Amino acid sequence: MDIIYLLLPLSLVLVIVIVWAILWAVKSRQFDDLEGPAHRILMDDDKNDE
């Protein structure tokens, strides 16, 4: 039962670190699509010409 007093705070600290890392990555635009515009050039866009 004593181990729960150690594991619970450690798991909470780990969750806080993970949430901070994800929020940092989103705010620093790490998940922007870098390949999308390059592939969009190759797509045929003739749907509007009908």
N, CA, C and O atoms as a MOPAC input file, in Angstrom:
PM7 MOZYME 1SCF
protein

 N      0.81600 1    -1.19600 1     0.00000 1
 C      0.00000 1     0.00000 1     0.00000 1
 C      0.86200 1     1.26300 1     0.00000 1
 O      0.43300 1     2.31200 1    -0.48200 1
 N      2.06700 1     1.16200 1     0.53700 1
 C      2.94400 1     2.33200 1     0.57600 1
 C      3.41000 1     2.75000 1    -0.81600 1
 O      3.71000 1     3.92100 1    -1.04600 1
 N      3.46900 1     1.80400 1    -1.73500 1
 C      3.92600 1     2.12400 1    -3.08600 1
 C      2.95300 1     3.04700 1    -3.80500 1
 O      3.35300 1     3.80200 1    -4.69200 1
 N      1.67800 1     2.99400 1    -3.42900 1
 C      0.67600 1     3.85000 1    -4.07400 1
 C      0.96600 1     5.31200 1    -3.79000 1
 O      0.68200 1     6.17800 1    -4.61800 1
 N      1.53900 1     5.59500 1    -2.60900 1
 C      1.88100 1     6.96900 1    -2.26100 1
 C      3.04700 1     7.49100 1    -3.09000 1
 O      3.22600 1     8.70300 1    -3.20800 1
 N      3.82100 1     6.61600 1    -3.65000 1
 C      4.91000 1     7.00200 1    -4.54100 1
 C      4.44600 1     7.04900 1    -5.99600 1
 O      4.77000 1     7.98800 1    -6.72300 1
 N      3.69400 1     6.04400 1    -6.41600 1
 C      3.30100 1     5.94100 1    -7.81800 1
 C      2.25400 1     6.96800 1    -8.23100 1
 O      2.26900 1     7.43200 1    -9.37200 1
 N      1.36500 1     7.32600 1    -7.34700 1
 C      0.32500 1     8.28900 1    -7.69400 1
 C      0.90200 1     9.67000 1    -8.00400 1
 O      0.56300 1    10.22500 1    -9.05000 1
 N      1.74800 1    10.25300 1    -7.16500 1
 C      2.34100 1    11.54600 1    -7.53200 1
 C      3.24400 1    11.45800 1    -8.76300 1
 O      3.27800 1    12.38400 1    -9.57400 1
 N      3.97200 1    10.35200 1    -8.90600 1
 C      4.82300 1    10.20800 1   -10.08800 1
 C      3.99800 1    10.13800 1   -11.36800 1
 O      4.38300 1    10.71200 1   -12.38700 1
 N      2.87900 1     9.44700 1   -11.32200 1
 C      2.03700 1     9.37000 1   -12.51300 1
 C      1.39300 1    10.72000 1   -12.82300 1
 O      1.23100 1    11.07200 1   -13.99100 1
 N      1.02600 1    11.47300 1   -11.79600 1
 C      0.47000 1    12.80100 1   -12.03600 1
 C      1.50500 1    13.74000 1   -12.64000 1
 O      1.18400 1    14.53300 1   -13.52500 1
 N      2.73400 1    13.65500 1   -12.17000 1
 C      3.80400 1    14.46400 1   -12.75100 1
 C      4.04000 1    14.06900 1   -14.20100 1
 O      4.24400 1    14.93700 1   -15.04900 1
 N      4.01500 1    12.79600 1   -14.49400 1
 C      4.20000 1    12.32400 1   -15.86400 1
 C      3.08500 1    12.81500 1   -16.78000 1
 O      3.34900 1    13.22400 1   -17.91000 1
 N      1.85900 1    12.77900 1   -16.31100 1
 C      0.72200 1    13.27200 1   -17.10600 1
 C      0.86800 1    14.76300 1   -17.36300 1
 O      0.60200 1    15.22900 1   -18.47100 1
 N      1.28600 1    15.51400 1   -16.35700 1
 C      1.46600 1    16.96100 1   -16.53100 1
 C      2.56100 1    17.25200 1   -17.54900 1
 O      2.41900 1    18.16100 1   -18.36700 1
 N      3.64400 1    16.49700 1   -17.50800 1
 C      4.73200 1    16.69200 1   -18.47000 1
 C      4.27100 1    16.35600 1   -19.88900 1
 O      4.61200 1    17.07000 1   -20.83300 1
 N      3.51600 1    15.29800 1   -20.04700 1
 C      3.03000 1    14.90200 1   -21.37100 1
 C      2.06900 1    15.94500 1   -21.92500 1
 O      2.16000 1    16.30900 1   -23.09800 1
 N      1.15400 1    16.42500 1   -21.09900 1
 C      0.20100 1    17.44800 1   -21.55100 1
 C      0.94800 1    18.72200 1   -21.92400 1
 O      0.62600 1    19.35500 1   -22.93000 1
 N      1.94400 1    19.10600 1   -21.12500 1
 C      2.74100 1    20.29100 1   -21.44100 1
 C      3.46400 1    20.11400 1   -22.78200 1
 O      3.50200 1    21.04400 1   -23.58700 1
 N      4.03000 1    18.94300 1   -23.02400 1
 C      4.76700 1    18.69800 1   -24.27500 1
 C      3.83200 1    18.75800 1   -25.47900 1
 O      4.20400 1    19.29500 1   -26.52300 1
 N      2.64000 1    18.22100 1   -25.34900 1
 C      1.68700 1    18.26200 1   -26.46500 1
 C      1.23800 1    19.69000 1   -26.73500 1
 O      1.16700 1    20.11700 1   -27.88700 1
 N      0.93400 1    20.42700 1   -25.67100 1
 C      0.52400 1    21.82100 1   -25.85500 1
 C      1.64500 1    22.66300 1   -26.44200 1
 O      1.39000 1    23.52800 1   -27.28000 1
 N      2.87600 1    22.42600 1   -26.01800 1
 C      4.00900 1    23.14600 1   -26.59100 1
 C      4.15100 1    22.84400 1   -28.08400 1
 O      4.39400 1    23.74700 1   -28.88500 1
 N      4.00000 1    21.57900 1   -28.45000 1
 C      4.14700 1    21.19100 1   -29.85500 1
 C      3.05100 1    21.82100 1   -30.71200 1
 O      3.31000 1    22.23400 1   -31.84300 1
 N      1.84300 1    21.89600 1   -30.18800 1
 C      0.74800 1    22.49600 1   -30.94600 1
 C      0.96000 1    23.99800 1   -31.07700 1
 O      0.77300 1    24.55700 1   -32.15800 1
 N      1.34600 1    24.65400 1   -29.99500 1
 C      1.54400 1    26.10500 1   -30.03800 1
 C      2.73300 1    26.50500 1   -30.89500 1
 O      2.72500 1    27.58400 1   -31.48700 1
 N      3.75400 1    25.66300 1   -30.97400 1
 C      4.90800 1    25.99100 1   -31.79800 1
 C      4.75000 1    25.46800 1   -33.22100 1
 O      5.71100 1    25.44000 1   -33.98900 1
 N      3.54500 1    25.05900 1   -33.56500 1
 C      3.15300 1    24.67300 1   -34.92500 1
 C      3.96000 1    23.49200 1   -35.44800 1
 O      4.33800 1    23.46700 1   -36.61900 1
 N      4.22500 1    22.51500 1   -34.58400 1
 C      4.96000 1    21.32400 1   -34.98300 1
 C      4.12500 1    20.39900 1   -35.86300 1
 O      4.67400 1    19.55300 1   -36.56900 1
 N      2.81100 1    20.55200 1   -35.82700 1
 C      1.93000 1    19.65500 1   -36.56300 1
 C      1.40900 1    20.26900 1   -37.85100 1
 O      0.41700 1    19.78900 1   -38.39900 1
 N      2.05000 1    21.31400 1   -38.34400 1
 C      1.63700 1    21.89700 1   -39.61200 1
 C      1.90100 1    20.91900 1   -40.74800 1
 O      2.83300 1    20.11700 1   -40.69600 1
 N      1.08700 1    21.00000 1   -41.74400 1
 C      1.20800 1    20.09900 1   -42.89400 1
 C      2.24600 1    20.66000 1   -43.86000 1
 O      1.98700 1    21.65300 1   -44.54000 1
 N      3.39800 1    20.04100 1   -43.92300 1
 C      4.46100 1    20.52200 1   -44.80000 1
 C      4.40700 1    19.90200 1   -46.19300 1
 O      4.91500 1    20.48600 1   -47.15000 1
 N      3.79800 1    18.73000 1   -46.31500 1
 C      3.76900 1    18.04800 1   -47.61000 1
 C      2.47800 1    18.29600 1   -48.37200 1
 O      2.42700 1    18.05600 1   -49.57800 1
 N      1.45100 1    18.76100 1   -47.71600 1
 C      0.15400 1    18.97000 1   -48.35600 1
 C      0.20300 1    19.91000 1   -49.54300 1
 O     -0.30200 1    19.55600 1   -50.60800 1
 N      0.79700 1    21.11200 1   -49.41000 1
 C      0.85300 1    22.02000 1   -50.55900 1
 C      1.64900 1    21.44600 1   -51.73300 1
 O      1.31500 1    21.70600 1   -52.88900 1
 N      2.68500 1    20.67800 1   -51.45300 1
 C      3.46800 1    20.09600 1   -52.54700 1
 C      2.65600 1    19.04300 1   -53.29400 1
 O      2.76600 1    18.93500 1   -54.51600 1
 N      1.84600 1    18.26900 1   -52.58200 1
 C      1.03000 1    17.24700 1   -53.23800 1
 C     -0.18800 1    17.87400 1   -53.91900 1
 O     -0.70400 1    17.31900 1   -54.88900 1
 N     -0.64400 1    19.00700 1   -53.42800 1
 C     -1.81300 1    19.65600 1   -54.00600 1
 C     -1.53200 1    20.14600 1   -55.42500 1
 O     -2.44700 1    20.22200 1   -56.24500 1
 N     -0.27500 1    20.47800 1   -55.72300 1
 C      0.09400 1    20.91500 1   -57.06700 1
 C     -0.12900 1    19.78000 1   -58.06600 1
 O     -0.50800 1    20.02100 1   -59.21200 1
 N      0.10600 1    18.55000 1   -57.63100 1
 C      0.00200 1    17.40400 1   -58.52700 1
 C     -1.42500 1    16.91300 1   -58.70800 1
 O     -1.69600 1    16.15100 1   -59.63600 1
 N     -2.34200 1    17.33000 1   -57.84700 1
 C     -3.73300 1    16.88300 1   -57.94900 1
 C     -4.42100 1    17.55800 1   -59.13100 1
 O     -4.21700 1    18.74300 1   -59.39300 1
 N     -5.23000 1    16.79300 1   -59.83100 1
 C     -5.98300 1    17.33100 1   -60.95500 1
 C     -7.20300 1    18.06400 1   -60.41000 1
 O     -8.01600 1    17.47300 1   -59.70100 1
 N     -7.33300 1    19.33200 1   -60.73400 1
 C     -8.39600 1    20.17100 1   -60.18300 1
 C     -9.37500 1    20.57800 1   -61.27500 1
 O     -9.79900 1    21.73300 1   -61.30900 1
 N     -9.75400 1    19.64800 1   -62.18500 1
 C    -10.62600 1    19.97000 1   -63.30800 1
 C    -12.10600 1    19.85600 1   -62.97300 1
 O    -12.93500 1    19.93000 1   -63.88000 1
 N    -12.46200 1    19.68300 1   -61.72900 1
 C    -13.87600 1    19.56500 1   -61.34200 1
 C    -14.63100 1    20.85300 1   -61.62800 1
 O    -15.81600 1    20.80800 1   -61.95700 1
 N    -13.97200 1    21.99800 1   -61.51100 1
 C    -14.63600 1    23.29600 1   -61.68900 1
 C    -14.75900 1    23.68000 1   -63.15400 1
 O    -15.47000 1    24.63700 1   -63.46200 1
 N    -14.10000 1    22.98100 1   -64.07500 1
 C    -14.10400 1    23.35400 1   -65.48700 1
 C    -15.25400 1    22.72500 1   -66.26100 1
 O    -15.33600 1    22.91600 1   -67.47400 1
 N    -16.13100 1    21.99300 1   -65.62100 1
 C    -17.20800 1    21.30100 1   -66.35100 1
 C    -18.21100 1    22.23300 1   -66.91400 1
 O    -19.17000 1    21.79700 1   -67.55100 1

